[in-house]
Structure formats: C-alpha cells, structure tokens
Amino acid sequence: MRKLSEDERYMRQAITLAKKAAANGDVPIGCVIVYEGKVIARGYNRRNVDKTTLAHAEIMAIKKASKVLGDWRLEDCTMYVTLEPCQMCAGAIVQARIPKVVIGCMNPKAGCAGSILNLLDMKQFNHQVEVTRGIMETECSAMMSGFFAELRAKKKAAALKENNGMS
C-alpha cells in the first residue's frame, strides 16, 4: 500500500470536514490550516446552517487560525481546501498573508485561484500565494458532483410530488 504524502494526509482531513458540511445540507467544502506540522484550524462550509454568505470553509478556518496564533497574519501556515477558493476566500487568503494553498479540485464557475481569475498570484497585490492544485482531485471532484446530483434529484422529486398533488 502506498504511503500518503503530507499533502494527501491533510487533504484527507479537509475531505472529512467537507463531508460534515454535506451532512448539514451545505456544499461539501472543507479546509484545514497547518502551522509547524500541526493542524491549528479547521473549517467547513456552513452557509446554509449559519444563514450567512460569510460562512465559507476557508473563512471559518482563517478566523480560528488567527485566534490560535494571536495574529491576523498567517505567514507560516499552509491551507488545504477541497475546492478552489472563491473571490471572497481568495481575497481573505491574500489578506491573511498565507504563503501556500493546496487545492483539491478546481471550480470553473466561481474559482479565483486560477479558473476564472487568479487573485492568489496578482503581482499588483503586496502578497502572492504559492498554489498546488489537484491533490486528491478525483475524491474532491466526485464529492462535489455527487452532492449536486443528489440536490438536483431531490428538487426534481419535490417538483414531481408538487405537480402530482395539484392534479
């Protein structure tokens, strides 16, 4: 059996968190922040649960990591996230001065770490981020696809039930 790389080990933890989000009815996105070889913060998507746009996995993890380190600057940390960050989260990563982000799968509809834009590598900002993409991509992508397929099936079933009840 092949030994997991460090990136895979931490991404596996992010995937576990993403599954918590899905269990709560939220889009399955998980995030861990590592400092000096230890996970210091975890986050998962809670937009629906908390009823706020701001409850993205990355934002939740950044808040916790800042609290643990006692600083808004997360200069010696690495973030592992199952889905490419959106514009809000990419901006927060730059603002927090996180030097490295490891991404599971890309997000062609809203990603801002290379898909639509790359806010993490804009020379106009005072901070750029090293990015590793595609760590456990198959698992991360399948989790997203499965979640949305299930959501579509539930909506279709609800619509059918509503239409049949109106006959």
Disulfide bonds with the S-S distance in Angstrom:
none
